[in-house]
Amino acid sequence: MRAPNLTERVAFDAPANAPDGFGGIEIGWGKHYECAAQFIYSRGSESVDAARLQGRSIYKLKIRSCQAARQITTDYRMRDVRRGPQEGVGADLLPGERYQIREVDAITDRDWVYIVAEKGVAV
């Protein structure tokens, strides 16, 4: 079995709540897992074409299965750490382009976790 071209680098962040020092809660992100990934071209289905017309991009990718990868859910966000701002965005200092995770398939293949992520939406 040949290994795929895991040429991209992605990170996954879990939602994290922390006290803001004024009696409230600050909602942010905490780094959960970083790994190599393979982006898979998504053909132009009707939903993919509609998203592109609205300025959103949908990507499919696969990462090696491990305990941390199988914990990823649609509540998490993904970052492409090779692209995007390396100094972070505003108070969020984590580097990379941000994506909202739409689907996670950790059961179809025991060796891989498949993820559908969308860029261009608020995360």
C-alpha positions in Angstrom: 0.0 0.0 0.0 1.5 3.4 -1.1 1.3 6.3 1.3 -0.6 9.3 -0.1 0.9 12.7 -0.7 0.5 14.2 2.7 2.1 17.5 1.6 0.0 20.0 3.5 0.2 21.0 7.1 -3.0 21.6 9.1 -3.9 22.2 12.8 -7.2 21.6 14.6 -8.4 23.9 17.4 -10.9 23.0 20.1 -13.3 25.6 21.5 -12.0 26.9 24.8 -13.5 29.1 27.5 -11.5 31.2 29.9 -12.3 33.8 32.5 -11.9 37.3 31.2 -10.9 38.8 34.6 -14.2 40.8 34.9 -16.5 38.0 36.0 -17.3 36.8 32.4 -16.2 34.1 30.1 -14.0 34.7 27.0 -14.6 32.3 24.2 -11.6 31.3 22.2 -9.6 28.5 20.7 -7.0 26.1 22.0 -4.7 24.1 19.8 -5.7 20.4 19.8 -3.7 18.6 17.1 -1.4 19.4 14.2 -0.6 17.0 11.4 0.2 16.4 7.7 -2.8 16.2 5.4 -3.8 15.6 1.8 -6.2 18.0 0.2 -8.6 16.2 -2.2 -10.1 18.1 -5.1 -13.9 18.5 -4.7 -15.7 18.2 -8.0 -18.3 20.8 -8.9 -21.5 19.5 -7.4 -24.4 21.9 -7.1 -23.7 22.7 -3.5 -20.0 23.2 -4.2 -20.7 25.5 -7.1 -23.2 27.5 -5.1 -20.7 27.9 -2.3 -18.0 29.1 -4.7 -20.5 31.7 -6.2 -20.9 33.1 -2.6 -17.2 33.4 -2.1 -16.8 30.3 0.0 -14.5 27.3 -0.7 -15.2 23.7 0.3 -12.3 21.4 0.7 -12.0 17.7 1.4 -8.9 16.3 3.1 -7.6 13.2 4.8 -5.3 12.8 7.7 -3.8 9.7 9.4 -6.1 8.2 12.0 -4.9 8.4 15.6 -6.6 9.1 18.9 -6.3 12.9 18.6 -7.6 12.8 15.0 -10.6 10.7 16.0 -11.6 13.3 18.6 -12.1 16.1 16.1 -15.7 17.1 15.7 -17.6 19.8 13.8 -17.3 22.1 16.8 -13.6 22.4 16.1 -11.9 24.6 13.5 -9.1 23.8 11.1 -6.2 26.0 10.2 -3.9 25.6 7.1 -0.7 26.6 8.9 1.2 27.1 5.6 -1.2 29.7 4.3 -2.8 32.8 5.8 -1.5 35.2 8.4 1.4 33.8 10.3 1.0 36.3 13.2 -2.6 35.3 13.8 -5.8 37.4 13.5 -6.5 40.1 16.1 -6.4 38.6 19.6 -6.2 35.1 18.1 -2.4 34.6 17.8 -2.5 31.1 16.2 -1.1 31.2 12.6 -2.8 30.1 9.4 -5.9 30.3 7.3 -9.1 29.4 9.2 -11.7 26.9 8.1 -15.0 25.7 9.6 -15.3 21.9 9.8 -18.5 20.7 8.2 -18.1 16.9 8.3 -15.8 14.4 10.0 -15.7 10.7 9.0 -13.5 8.7 11.4 -15.3 5.4 10.9 -15.3 4.5 7.2 -11.6 3.8 7.0 -9.5 2.7 10.1 -6.3 4.2 8.7 -7.7 7.6 7.7 -9.9 10.4 9.0 -11.8 12.3 6.2 -12.8 15.9 6.8 -14.9 18.4 4.8 -13.9 22.0 5.7 -15.2 25.3 4.4 -13.3 28.6 4.0 -15.0 31.9 3.9 -17.4 31.5 6.8 -17.2 32.8 10.3 -15.4 30.4 12.7 
